[in-house]
Amino acid sequence: MRKALDGLRVLDLTRVYAGPYCTMVLADMGAEVIKVENPAGGDDTRRIGPYKDHQPGEERSGYFAMLNRNKYGVTLNLKHPTAIDLFIRLVTQADVVVENYAPGTMQKFGLGWEVLQQANPRVILASISGYGQTGPLSARPSYDGNAQALSGLMSLIGAPDGPPMRVNPAIGDSSAAIHAAFGILCAVYARERTGRGQWVDVAQLDAVFSIMESAVVNYTLAGNVLGRVGSRHQDVCVYDVFRCRDGYVYLGAYKPHHWGNLCRLLDRPGWVTDPRTATNDQRLAHYEGLIKPVIEAWAAHHDADALVTLLDAESIPCAKVQTVDQAVHHPQLRARDMVVPVAHPVMGRIELPGITCKLSDTPGGVDRPPPLLGEHNAEVYGRLLGLTADELVALRRDGVI
Amino acid sequence: MRKALDGLRVLDLTRVYAGPYCTMVLADMGAEVIKVENPAGGDDTRRIGPYKDHQPGEERSGYFAMLNRNKYGVTLNLKHPTAIDLFIRLVTQADVVVENYAPGTMQKFGLGWEVLQQANPRVILASISGYGQTGPLSARPSYDGNAQALSGLMSLIGAPDGPPMRVNPAIGDSSAAIHAAFGILCAVYARERTGRGQWVDVAQLDAVFSIMESAVVNYTLAGNVLGRVGSRHQDVCVYDVFRCRDGYVYLGAYKPHHWGNLCRLLDRPGWVTDPRTATNDQRLAHYEGLIKPVIEAWAAHHDADALVTLLDAESIPCAKVQTVDQAVHHPQLRARDMVVPVAHPVMGRIELPGITCKLSDTPGGVDRPPPLLGEHNAEVYGRLLGLTADELVALRRDGVI
């Protein structure tokens, strides 16, 4: 036993971001993930940049590489009846199937939940979609932006007097993905008692709606419709981002000792007891008119690194707003192995994001590059289905794989 | 067997958001989560709003309610030696311990990993922190804002000419939380083979860094440092948010058939073949100067609902940017049970966010309100440790519970 999920076999029909992120975390933790791609070019992200050294090519996409490391890759044309037979034979030997097609597509392929369940009552199907498998919008086309818009999330992000702002990295995808990975392991745990698999249905809309902190209960319990407040926090104060001479710094000083230390740094010792600023509620009421301008003026006279040094010395939670290149080189992220090297047969040595969950006894790891298109056809179809080299040649000739 | 995680016992030392979200998804799926609070007021969020009907009170916080439904609640003063003895006795009967104290705090309590492991070699400890248990910044105080700033995420969000923008709902917390819940189930799965528990270490910084879509590989593979692009997507086009007469609408029309349909709606049929706009790459190059102003002018003449109707009729992915109250009442989220009622002994009937992972055979559910402070002391300490009513009185008198 090397990794936590060793022994868990996953058939991965997913494409683009949400589905592949889900199966990535499973593969990082040791699951045997077999990525199934259409033979006519495979996953769309093979044709989305960034490309290694800006040179496009099907085996040169960083987008594809980051999400599909550690996986085996086979091709299968799901519009061909023979391919469906082969897939169902794989299902009989699998623990989990993951897909992120539009709802209804699996049924069109002849791979609906009832079919999979009949082939293998122990198999777990996880479906990730924009709106979910049920509900009036289920069949509508949907991306991350739909979830961010409809959930209300976008209405909460941006300047108070500005437009709503999408979270640029597609949070609808990543949030649904990790919820689905959790849901799959819930189903695996349940199966050890019931002996049965089940269908795990995760919607991007639901996933985003579930991570809006107190916005939902603000409305349902108190009738407050929260809106945009910039980078500050609406419940605790001071908690905001300030412009410095050469960048921006976040600071969070709402606990009494942090606030006291900040007052000293600001040369406003009286604010510790001032009835306008002594408590969190008082500060929230007097932030824009009184406190914020003072901190803004103070921050504007410092470089970001110098400001962080001052705040750090007073143990006030703070951080420089880093650009991505700064983050990639930051000693904390490096110490946590959050940027890991992988040797790739076409791209050479590349660096990918590391593994978030650190397990002390059976740690995950990025051990293998993403698969070339169809790289493991012979290995997987040979090992699992006993297909011979001649049979594979025929399947390729017939457009099945 | 009712729910997927029935039989999994979790001791929950967490406070505020990240930790309680993690144990919430475990409890929603059926784990027996025993929330341990200090007797002097309990979780800080009991004193953070929103309060039911705007009336403050320790048992009236919506913030606390949403995160702690389905949990049992006991009190324990971890600064008291007797409390530590009691907690270790609980550990011998637990599967998982979850905590989100600053790194080093558990050791100060006398509850470091080695102590827990010695008490119960099968127990799993999950620690959620800002920077993680290791690395040069590990001991620094850290909130969600630290992770959003240092990871580079904030540098990616906001208007191109505006300041970096924090994701207002604390994504550092929720992202770390769900990664940790996944990590815990990985450890549970591993334990069925190894017989041993392990320590799961999740940092908010790592969790946010891992959900920045292609930003990391853009830098490591191609040297591109991505920045702020407003609500548009930097890789696909058209994918943006537009102002209407009475609000905003997101639309995503980058696939050929969606783009063709949008060109027809815009009365620009020539754009389908125009060498400035025919392909995704061409559109990315001519978006700001050519395409965006035309869509902006078109959108500005419509109400949001009317625009969605037009786009829907052409099957173009789109959604109105809803406010939170609109989202709470939306038929899709209602059909998915994403707003669920709970009867609370003090607040009466309240509505909380529902459950993201839909399992077909052993679905989760919100069956019980959040615990009153110490509500289950007699039940839990009696059932698990055999303590009598007299012993509980003495423990309360001595400030232990």
HADDOCK unambig.tbl for C-alpha pairs under 7 A between the chains (distance, minus, plus):
assign (segid A and resid 4 and name CA) (segid B and resid 186 and name CA) 5.66 0.50 0.50
assign (segid A and resid 4 and name CA) (segid B and resid 187 and name CA) 6.27 0.50 0.50
assign (segid A and resid 4 and name CA) (segid B and resid 189 and name CA) 6.70 0.50 0.50
assign (segid A and resid 4 and name CA) (segid B and resid 190 and name CA) 4.67 0.50 0.50
assign (segid A and resid 5 and name CA) (segid B and resid 186 and name CA) 6.40 0.50 0.50
assign (segid A and resid 5 and name CA) (segid B and resid 189 and name CA) 6.82 0.50 0.50
assign (segid A and resid 5 and name CA) (segid B and resid 190 and name CA) 6.52 0.50 0.50
assign (segid A and resid 50 and name CA) (segid B and resid 218 and name CA) 5.30 0.50 0.50
assign (segid A and resid 50 and name CA) (segid B and resid 222 and name CA) 6.36 0.50 0.50
assign (segid A and resid 51 and name CA) (segid B and resid 221 and name CA) 6.87 0.50 0.50
assign (segid A and resid 51 and name CA) (segid B and resid 222 and name CA) 6.50 0.50 0.50
assign (segid A and resid 52 and name CA) (segid B and resid 221 and name CA) 4.83 0.50 0.50
assign (segid A and resid 52 and name CA) (segid B and resid 222 and name CA) 5.48 0.50 0.50
assign (segid A and resid 53 and name CA) (segid B and resid 221 and name CA) 6.19 0.50 0.50
assign (segid A and resid 53 and name CA) (segid B and resid 222 and name CA) 4.84 0.50 0.50
assign (segid A and resid 54 and name CA) (segid B and resid 222 and name CA) 5.83 0.50 0.50
assign (segid A and resid 62 and name CA) (segid B and resid 217 and name CA) 5.59 0.50 0.50
assign (segid A and resid 62 and name CA) (segid B and resid 221 and name CA) 6.52 0.50 0.50
assign (segid A and resid 63 and name CA) (segid B and resid 214 and name CA) 5.71 0.50 0.50
assign (segid A and resid 63 and name CA) (segid B and resid 217 and name CA) 6.98 0.50 0.50
assign (segid A and resid 135 and name CA) (segid B and resid 332 and name CA) 5.34 0.50 0.50
assign (segid A and resid 135 and name CA) (segid B and resid 335 and name CA) 5.18 0.50 0.50
assign (segid A and resid 135 and name CA) (segid B and resid 336 and name CA) 6.44 0.50 0.50
assign (segid A and resid 136 and name CA) (segid B and resid 332 and name CA) 5.90 0.50 0.50
assign (segid A and resid 137 and name CA) (segid B and resid 332 and name CA) 6.19 0.50 0.50
assign (segid A and resid 141 and name CA) (segid B and resid 315 and name CA) 6.96 0.50 0.50
assign (segid A and resid 141 and name CA) (segid B and resid 317 and name CA) 5.19 0.50 0.50
assign (segid A and resid 142 and name CA) (segid B and resid 317 and name CA) 5.35 0.50 0.50
assign (segid A and resid 145 and name CA) (segid B and resid 250 and name CA) 6.56 0.50 0.50
assign (segid A and resid 146 and name CA) (segid B and resid 250 and name CA) 6.88 0.50 0.50
assign (segid A and resid 146 and name CA) (segid B and resid 318 and name CA) 6.02 0.50 0.50
assign (segid A and resid 146 and name CA) (segid B and resid 319 and name CA) 5.27 0.50 0.50
assign (segid A and resid 149 and name CA) (segid B and resid 250 and name CA) 6.59 0.50 0.50
assign (segid A and resid 149 and name CA) (segid B and resid 319 and name CA) 6.07 0.50 0.50
assign (segid A and resid 149 and name CA) (segid B and resid 320 and name CA) 6.07 0.50 0.50
assign (segid A and resid 149 and name CA) (segid B and resid 321 and name CA) 4.21 0.50 0.50
assign (segid A and resid 149 and name CA) (segid B and resid 322 and name CA) 6.06 0.50 0.50
assign (segid A and resid 150 and name CA) (segid B and resid 319 and name CA) 6.03 0.50 0.50
assign (segid A and resid 150 and name CA) (segid B and resid 320 and name CA) 6.10 0.50 0.50
assign (segid A and resid 150 and name CA) (segid B and resid 321 and name CA) 5.62 0.50 0.50
assign (segid A and resid 150 and name CA) (segid B and resid 322 and name CA) 5.27 0.50 0.50
assign (segid A and resid 150 and name CA) (segid B and resid 327 and name CA) 6.31 0.50 0.50
assign (segid A and resid 151 and name CA) (segid B and resid 322 and name CA) 6.76 0.50 0.50
assign (segid A and resid 151 and name CA) (segid B and resid 327 and name CA) 5.44 0.50 0.50
assign (segid A and resid 152 and name CA) (segid B and resid 321 and name CA) 6.67 0.50 0.50
assign (segid A and resid 152 and name CA) (segid B and resid 322 and name CA) 4.98 0.50 0.50
assign (segid A and resid 152 and name CA) (segid B and resid 323 and name CA) 4.97 0.50 0.50
assign (segid A and resid 152 and name CA) (segid B and resid 324 and name CA) 4.70 0.50 0.50
assign (segid A and resid 152 and name CA) (segid B and resid 327 and name CA) 5.85 0.50 0.50
assign (segid A and resid 154 and name CA) (segid B and resid 321 and name CA) 6.71 0.50 0.50
assign (segid A and resid 155 and name CA) (segid B and resid 321 and name CA) 6.62 0.50 0.50
assign (segid A and resid 155 and name CA) (segid B and resid 322 and name CA) 6.62 0.50 0.50
assign (segid A and resid 155 and name CA) (segid B and resid 323 and name CA) 5.69 0.50 0.50
assign (segid A and resid 156 and name CA) (segid B and resid 168 and name CA) 6.33 0.50 0.50
assign (segid A and resid 157 and name CA) (segid B and resid 167 and name CA) 6.06 0.50 0.50
assign (segid A and resid 157 and name CA) (segid B and resid 168 and name CA) 5.76 0.50 0.50
assign (segid A and resid 158 and name CA) (segid B and resid 158 and name CA) 6.65 0.50 0.50
assign (segid A and resid 158 and name CA) (segid B and resid 165 and name CA) 6.57 0.50 0.50
assign (segid A and resid 165 and name CA) (segid B and resid 158 and name CA) 6.55 0.50 0.50
assign (segid A and resid 165 and name CA) (segid B and resid 230 and name CA) 6.49 0.50 0.50
assign (segid A and resid 165 and name CA) (segid B and resid 231 and name CA) 5.32 0.50 0.50
assign (segid A and resid 166 and name CA) (segid B and resid 231 and name CA) 4.60 0.50 0.50
assign (segid A and resid 167 and name CA) (segid B and resid 157 and name CA) 6.06 0.50 0.50
assign (segid A and resid 168 and name CA) (segid B and resid 156 and name CA) 6.31 0.50 0.50
assign (segid A and resid 168 and name CA) (segid B and resid 157 and name CA) 5.75 0.50 0.50
assign (segid A and resid 168 and name CA) (segid B and resid 231 and name CA) 6.55 0.50 0.50
assign (segid A and resid 168 and name CA) (segid B and resid 233 and name CA) 6.72 0.50 0.50
assign (segid A and resid 169 and name CA) (segid B and resid 212 and name CA) 5.00 0.50 0.50
assign (segid A and resid 169 and name CA) (segid B and resid 213 and name CA) 5.05 0.50 0.50
assign (segid A and resid 170 and name CA) (segid B and resid 213 and name CA) 6.53 0.50 0.50
assign (segid A and resid 174 and name CA) (segid B and resid 211 and name CA) 6.09 0.50 0.50
assign (segid A and resid 178 and name CA) (segid B and resid 178 and name CA) 6.68 0.50 0.50
assign (segid A and resid 178 and name CA) (segid B and resid 179 and name CA) 6.53 0.50 0.50
assign (segid A and resid 179 and name CA) (segid B and resid 178 and name CA) 6.53 0.50 0.50
assign (segid A and resid 179 and name CA) (segid B and resid 357 and name CA) 6.58 0.50 0.50
assign (segid A and resid 180 and name CA) (segid B and resid 357 and name CA) 6.59 0.50 0.50
assign (segid A and resid 181 and name CA) (segid B and resid 182 and name CA) 6.66 0.50 0.50
assign (segid A and resid 182 and name CA) (segid B and resid 181 and name CA) 6.67 0.50 0.50
assign (segid A and resid 182 and name CA) (segid B and resid 182 and name CA) 4.68 0.50 0.50
assign (segid A and resid 183 and name CA) (segid B and resid 357 and name CA) 5.70 0.50 0.50
assign (segid A and resid 185 and name CA) (segid B and resid 185 and name CA) 6.22 0.50 0.50
assign (segid A and resid 186 and name CA) (segid B and resid 4 and name CA) 5.65 0.50 0.50
assign (segid A and resid 186 and name CA) (segid B and resid 5 and name CA) 6.39 0.50 0.50
assign (segid A and resid 187 and name CA) (segid B and resid 4 and name CA) 6.26 0.50 0.50
assign (segid A and resid 189 and name CA) (segid B and resid 4 and name CA) 6.70 0.50 0.50
assign (segid A and resid 189 and name CA) (segid B and resid 5 and name CA) 6.81 0.50 0.50
assign (segid A and resid 190 and name CA) (segid B and resid 4 and name CA) 4.67 0.50 0.50
assign (segid A and resid 190 and name CA) (segid B and resid 5 and name CA) 6.53 0.50 0.50
assign (segid A and resid 198 and name CA) (segid B and resid 359 and name CA) 6.72 0.50 0.50
assign (segid A and resid 198 and name CA) (segid B and resid 360 and name CA) 5.72 0.50 0.50
assign (segid A and resid 198 and name CA) (segid B and resid 361 and name CA) 5.63 0.50 0.50
assign (segid A and resid 199 and name CA) (segid B and resid 359 and name CA) 5.82 0.50 0.50
assign (segid A and resid 199 and name CA) (segid B and resid 360 and name CA) 5.20 0.50 0.50
assign (segid A and resid 200 and name CA) (segid B and resid 357 and name CA) 6.61 0.50 0.50
assign (segid A and resid 200 and name CA) (segid B and resid 358 and name CA) 5.57 0.50 0.50
assign (segid A and resid 200 and name CA) (segid B and resid 359 and name CA) 4.68 0.50 0.50
assign (segid A and resid 200 and name CA) (segid B and resid 360 and name CA) 6.48 0.50 0.50
assign (segid A and resid 201 and name CA) (segid B and resid 357 and name CA) 6.22 0.50 0.50
assign (segid A and resid 201 and name CA) (segid B and resid 358 and name CA) 4.99 0.50 0.50
assign (segid A and resid 201 and name CA) (segid B and resid 359 and name CA) 6.51 0.50 0.50
assign (segid A and resid 202 and name CA) (segid B and resid 356 and name CA) 6.38 0.50 0.50
assign (segid A and resid 202 and name CA) (segid B and resid 357 and name CA) 5.35 0.50 0.50
assign (segid A and resid 202 and name CA) (segid B and resid 358 and name CA) 6.30 0.50 0.50
assign (segid A and resid 206 and name CA) (segid B and resid 338 and name CA) 6.67 0.50 0.50
assign (segid A and resid 206 and name CA) (segid B and resid 356 and name CA) 5.50 0.50 0.50
assign (segid A and resid 207 and name CA) (segid B and resid 356 and name CA) 5.60 0.50 0.50
assign (segid A and resid 210 and name CA) (segid B and resid 353 and name CA) 6.29 0.50 0.50
assign (segid A and resid 210 and name CA) (segid B and resid 356 and name CA) 6.83 0.50 0.50
assign (segid A and resid 211 and name CA) (segid B and resid 169 and name CA) 7.00 0.50 0.50
assign (segid A and resid 211 and name CA) (segid B and resid 174 and name CA) 6.08 0.50 0.50
assign (segid A and resid 212 and name CA) (segid B and resid 169 and name CA) 4.99 0.50 0.50
assign (segid A and resid 213 and name CA) (segid B and resid 169 and name CA) 5.04 0.50 0.50
assign (segid A and resid 213 and name CA) (segid B and resid 170 and name CA) 6.52 0.50 0.50
assign (segid A and resid 214 and name CA) (segid B and resid 63 and name CA) 5.71 0.50 0.50
assign (segid A and resid 215 and name CA) (segid B and resid 324 and name CA) 6.92 0.50 0.50
assign (segid A and resid 216 and name CA) (segid B and resid 324 and name CA) 6.64 0.50 0.50
assign (segid A and resid 216 and name CA) (segid B and resid 353 and name CA) 6.77 0.50 0.50
assign (segid A and resid 217 and name CA) (segid B and resid 62 and name CA) 5.59 0.50 0.50
assign (segid A and resid 217 and name CA) (segid B and resid 63 and name CA) 6.98 0.50 0.50
assign (segid A and resid 217 and name CA) (segid B and resid 352 and name CA) 6.25 0.50 0.50
assign (segid A and resid 218 and name CA) (segid B and resid 50 and name CA) 5.32 0.50 0.50
assign (segid A and resid 219 and name CA) (segid B and resid 325 and name CA) 6.31 0.50 0.50
assign (segid A and resid 220 and name CA) (segid B and resid 351 and name CA) 5.84 0.50 0.50
assign (segid A and resid 221 and name CA) (segid B and resid 51 and name CA) 6.87 0.50 0.50
assign (segid A and resid 221 and name CA) (segid B and resid 52 and name CA) 4.84 0.50 0.50
assign (segid A and resid 221 and name CA) (segid B and resid 53 and name CA) 6.19 0.50 0.50
assign (segid A and resid 221 and name CA) (segid B and resid 62 and name CA) 6.53 0.50 0.50
assign (segid A and resid 221 and name CA) (segid B and resid 350 and name CA) 6.43 0.50 0.50
assign (segid A and resid 222 and name CA) (segid B and resid 50 and name CA) 6.37 0.50 0.50
assign (segid A and resid 222 and name CA) (segid B and resid 51 and name CA) 6.50 0.50 0.50
assign (segid A and resid 222 and name CA) (segid B and resid 52 and name CA) 5.50 0.50 0.50
assign (segid A and resid 222 and name CA) (segid B and resid 53 and name CA) 4.84 0.50 0.50
assign (segid A and resid 222 and name CA) (segid B and resid 54 and name CA) 5.85 0.50 0.50
assign (segid A and resid 225 and name CA) (segid B and resid 324 and name CA) 6.14 0.50 0.50
assign (segid A and resid 225 and name CA) (segid B and resid 325 and name CA) 6.20 0.50 0.50
assign (segid A and resid 230 and name CA) (segid B and resid 165 and name CA) 6.50 0.50 0.50
assign (segid A and resid 231 and name CA) (segid B and resid 165 and name CA) 5.33 0.50 0.50
assign (segid A and resid 231 and name CA) (segid B and resid 166 and name CA) 4.60 0.50 0.50
assign (segid A and resid 231 and name CA) (segid B and resid 168 and name CA) 6.55 0.50 0.50
assign (segid A and resid 233 and name CA) (segid B and resid 168 and name CA) 6.72 0.50 0.50
assign (segid A and resid 250 and name CA) (segid B and resid 145 and name CA) 6.55 0.50 0.50
assign (segid A and resid 250 and name CA) (segid B and resid 146 and name CA) 6.88 0.50 0.50
assign (segid A and resid 250 and name CA) (segid B and resid 149 and name CA) 6.60 0.50 0.50
assign (segid A and resid 315 and name CA) (segid B and resid 141 and name CA) 6.97 0.50 0.50
assign (segid A and resid 317 and name CA) (segid B and resid 141 and name CA) 5.19 0.50 0.50
assign (segid A and resid 317 and name CA) (segid B and resid 142 and name CA) 5.34 0.50 0.50
assign (segid A and resid 318 and name CA) (segid B and resid 146 and name CA) 6.01 0.50 0.50
assign (segid A and resid 319 and name CA) (segid B and resid 146 and name CA) 5.26 0.50 0.50
assign (segid A and resid 319 and name CA) (segid B and resid 149 and name CA) 6.08 0.50 0.50
assign (segid A and resid 319 and name CA) (segid B and resid 150 and name CA) 6.04 0.50 0.50
assign (segid A and resid 320 and name CA) (segid B and resid 149 and name CA) 6.07 0.50 0.50
assign (segid A and resid 320 and name CA) (segid B and resid 150 and name CA) 6.10 0.50 0.50
assign (segid A and resid 321 and name CA) (segid B and resid 149 and name CA) 4.21 0.50 0.50
assign (segid A and resid 321 and name CA) (segid B and resid 150 and name CA) 5.62 0.50 0.50
assign (segid A and resid 321 and name CA) (segid B and resid 152 and name CA) 6.66 0.50 0.50
assign (segid A and resid 321 and name CA) (segid B and resid 154 and name CA) 6.71 0.50 0.50
assign (segid A and resid 321 and name CA) (segid B and resid 155 and name CA) 6.63 0.50 0.50
assign (segid A and resid 322 and name CA) (segid B and resid 149 and name CA) 6.05 0.50 0.50
assign (segid A and resid 322 and name CA) (segid B and resid 150 and name CA) 5.26 0.50 0.50
assign (segid A and resid 322 and name CA) (segid B and resid 151 and name CA) 6.76 0.50 0.50
assign (segid A and resid 322 and name CA) (segid B and resid 152 and name CA) 4.96 0.50 0.50
assign (segid A and resid 322 and name CA) (segid B and resid 155 and name CA) 6.62 0.50 0.50
assign (segid A and resid 323 and name CA) (segid B and resid 152 and name CA) 4.96 0.50 0.50
assign (segid A and resid 323 and name CA) (segid B and resid 155 and name CA) 5.68 0.50 0.50
assign (segid A and resid 324 and name CA) (segid B and resid 152 and name CA) 4.70 0.50 0.50
assign (segid A and resid 324 and name CA) (segid B and resid 215 and name CA) 6.92 0.50 0.50
assign (segid A and resid 324 and name CA) (segid B and resid 216 and name CA) 6.64 0.50 0.50
assign (segid A and resid 324 and name CA) (segid B and resid 225 and name CA) 6.14 0.50 0.50
assign (segid A and resid 325 and name CA) (segid B and resid 219 and name CA) 6.33 0.50 0.50
assign (segid A and resid 325 and name CA) (segid B and resid 225 and name CA) 6.21 0.50 0.50
assign (segid A and resid 327 and name CA) (segid B and resid 150 and name CA) 6.31 0.50 0.50
assign (segid A and resid 327 and name CA) (segid B and resid 151 and name CA) 5.45 0.50 0.50
assign (segid A and resid 327 and name CA) (segid B and resid 152 and name CA) 5.85 0.50 0.50
assign (segid A and resid 332 and name CA) (segid B and resid 135 and name CA) 5.35 0.50 0.50
assign (segid A and resid 332 and name CA) (segid B and resid 136 and name CA) 5.89 0.50 0.50
assign (segid A and resid 332 and name CA) (segid B and resid 137 and name CA) 6.19 0.50 0.50
assign (segid A and resid 335 and name CA) (segid B and resid 135 and name CA) 5.17 0.50 0.50
assign (segid A and resid 336 and name CA) (segid B and resid 135 and name CA) 6.46 0.50 0.50
assign (segid A and resid 338 and name CA) (segid B and resid 206 and name CA) 6.68 0.50 0.50
assign (segid A and resid 350 and name CA) (segid B and resid 221 and name CA) 6.43 0.50 0.50
assign (segid A and resid 351 and name CA) (segid B and resid 220 and name CA) 5.85 0.50 0.50
assign (segid A and resid 352 and name CA) (segid B and resid 217 and name CA) 6.24 0.50 0.50
assign (segid A and resid 353 and name CA) (segid B and resid 210 and name CA) 6.28 0.50 0.50
assign (segid A and resid 353 and name CA) (segid B and resid 216 and name CA) 6.76 0.50 0.50
assign (segid A and resid 356 and name CA) (segid B and resid 202 and name CA) 6.38 0.50 0.50
assign (segid A and resid 356 and name CA) (segid B and resid 206 and name CA) 5.50 0.50 0.50
assign (segid A and resid 356 and name CA) (segid B and resid 207 and name CA) 5.60 0.50 0.50
assign (segid A and resid 356 and name CA) (segid B and resid 210 and name CA) 6.84 0.50 0.50
assign (segid A and resid 357 and name CA) (segid B and resid 179 and name CA) 6.57 0.50 0.50
assign (segid A and resid 357 and name CA) (segid B and resid 180 and name CA) 6.58 0.50 0.50
assign (segid A and resid 357 and name CA) (segid B and resid 183 and name CA) 5.69 0.50 0.50
assign (segid A and resid 357 and name CA) (segid B and resid 200 and name CA) 6.61 0.50 0.50
assign (segid A and resid 357 and name CA) (segid B and resid 201 and name CA) 6.22 0.50 0.50
assign (segid A and resid 357 and name CA) (segid B and resid 202 and name CA) 5.35 0.50 0.50
assign (segid A and resid 358 and name CA) (segid B and resid 200 and name CA) 5.56 0.50 0.50
assign (segid A and resid 358 and name CA) (segid B and resid 201 and name CA) 4.97 0.50 0.50
assign (segid A and resid 358 and name CA) (segid B and resid 202 and name CA) 6.29 0.50 0.50
assign (segid A and resid 359 and name CA) (segid B and resid 198 and name CA) 6.72 0.50 0.50
assign (segid A and resid 359 and name CA) (segid B and resid 199 and name CA) 5.82 0.50 0.50
assign (segid A and resid 359 and name CA) (segid B and resid 200 and name CA) 4.68 0.50 0.50
assign (segid A and resid 359 and name CA) (segid B and resid 201 and name CA) 6.50 0.50 0.50
assign (segid A and resid 360 and name CA) (segid B and resid 198 and name CA) 5.71 0.50 0.50
assign (segid A and resid 360 and name CA) (segid B and resid 199 and name CA) 5.21 0.50 0.50
assign (segid A and resid 360 and name CA) (segid B and resid 200 and name CA) 6.49 0.50 0.50
assign (segid A and resid 361 and name CA) (segid B and resid 198 and name CA) 5.63 0.50 0.50
